[in-house]
Amino acid sequence: MLDGHGLDLSNIPDPSSVEERSSRQANIGQLCGEDSLLIIVNNPEATRSADVEYPYRASSDMLYFVGWERPDAVYCLANTSGELNSILFIPPRDVLKETWTGIRLGLDGAEKQFPIDRAVSIDEMSTVLRTLLDDCTNVFHQRGLLSEVDDIVDKALLETSRTRQRTGSGPANLCDPRPLVSELRLFKSESELELMRHSCKIASAAHIKAMRNASAGMAEFQLQAIIEGCFVYNGSQWSYPSIVGGGDNATILHYVENDSPISDGDLVLIDAGCEISGYASDITRTWPINGKFTKHQAILYQLVLDSQIAAISACKPGESFDAPHNAAKEVMAQGLLDLGIVEGPTLNEAMSPEQLGTYFMHRTSHWLGLDVHDVGVYAPDDEPRLLQQGMVLTIEPGLYFGAWRTDIEIDEKWAGIGIRIEDDVLITIDGHEVLTQDCPKTILELEGIIGVSS
């Protein structure tokens, strides 16, 4: 499948293998320790209105360990008696319900296709889960997703009985599994990276298609439709609600209305990414709707691009997680000093929240993976962690001069300009790989592609 710009999107990578997911289960079982039970509850379905539900998306942890994508599922991993045993509670076959909502894999099908020892009907969960709890000491469970599971766990933890008093059996500790799971998910395997590379290719193609089909007077939602249509056409779905802001709307960080016309001479900021098998891409590009930057737009755009390039250069093993942000801030602050937008007088003062932070008020990076703001601690023990091979992070500096702001005075030549440039970066053994390198971002590249439909 081609996107019209030469990117071949037909070779969709396979999801992570059963063997790899089994290895992940072995890793988390070891981390939880002996006499433990890990419980992962899949996301519940959510009602949009009346009897219409939102499109379903499985829990990222369920995808990571099992690959199960359907609702009404609970996964348990027991590390007892020196052995690991995994159970997946799911709905059994039911022809009447399947007629309405789709064919179920069933218990036998789940055991054949997924890395589990046993599939059990969700209707039997209460009895079976209670038995699993009786055999463990430490329960690793995130509360709040399914009250039925919470109630079973609570009852097992709080129960007093003669048997329990005599033998000391049963769960004694409720533990949060998220810190352990997050550390595993933070480091991507080659199969995960292949999925992320493909997701980035699709997202790049979607941004390119929007650029090629842009023209002054378009509505923001029309560009959104082009981008998200490309996502669907290439077998993906959006990984977060797309942001399409023209003119002053681009100065609102999480603008979501996407309902305004984009006037001739405006910049348009598009922050949009997709996911494949749950693995996300996250790209932001900013460009002139009419295909030509004005003098002042180009000055600020090049400043943001230069700061992003400096930040990407700081992405290498052994560098602090804060290193890309600090590199971006230094370039940005010096540029704003040179333009007279901030006063300084020193670079350190120009980099302060009171000066640079007035126009660049967010961080440069976040983790990326099965969630667009992926799991993983940024500063263990209050110290920025060091970047390591296999981590994936975004690099997204920006400048925002909202004409709507009442807290500051903005020179008319900068007013209404919002710029953010975002790429996805993998830390490699000796440096980095820009996963989103297919998406144009230099002024020359952008002006050569905008409005040139293909």
SULNORWO-V838210 format. One record per run of one state. SS is the DSSP state (@ for helix, = for strand, . for the rest). FROM is the first residue (numbers start at 1). LEN is the number of residues. Records with the same first field share a line. If there is no record, write none. Layout:
SS = FROM-LEN / FROM-LEN
This chain:
. = 1-1 / 3-5 / 9-9 / 33-3 / 42-5 / 50-2 / 54-6 / 66-8 / 81-2 / 91-4 / 102-4 / 114-4 / 135-3 / 142-5 / 159-3 / 168-5 / 176-2 / 187-3 / 213-6 / 234-3 / 239-4 / 252-9 / 262-5 / 273-1 / 277-2 / 281-2 / 289-6 / 314-6 / 321-2 / 340-7 / 351-5 / 359-8 / 368-12 / 383-3 / 387-5 / 396-2 / 402-15 / 421-1 / 428-4 / 435-8 / 450-5
= = 2-1 / 8-1 / 36-6 / 47-3 / 52-2 / 74-7 / 83-8 / 118-4 / 138-4 / 173-3 / 219-1 / 237-2 / 243-4 / 261-1 / 267-6 / 274-3 / 279-2 / 283-6 / 320-1 / 367-1 / 386-1 / 392-4 / 398-4 / 417-4 / 422-6 / 432-3
@ = 18-15 / 60-6 / 95-7 / 106-8 / 122-13 / 147-12 / 162-6 / 178-9 / 190-23 / 220-14 / 247-5 / 295-19 / 323-17 / 347-4 / 356-3 / 380-3 / 443-7
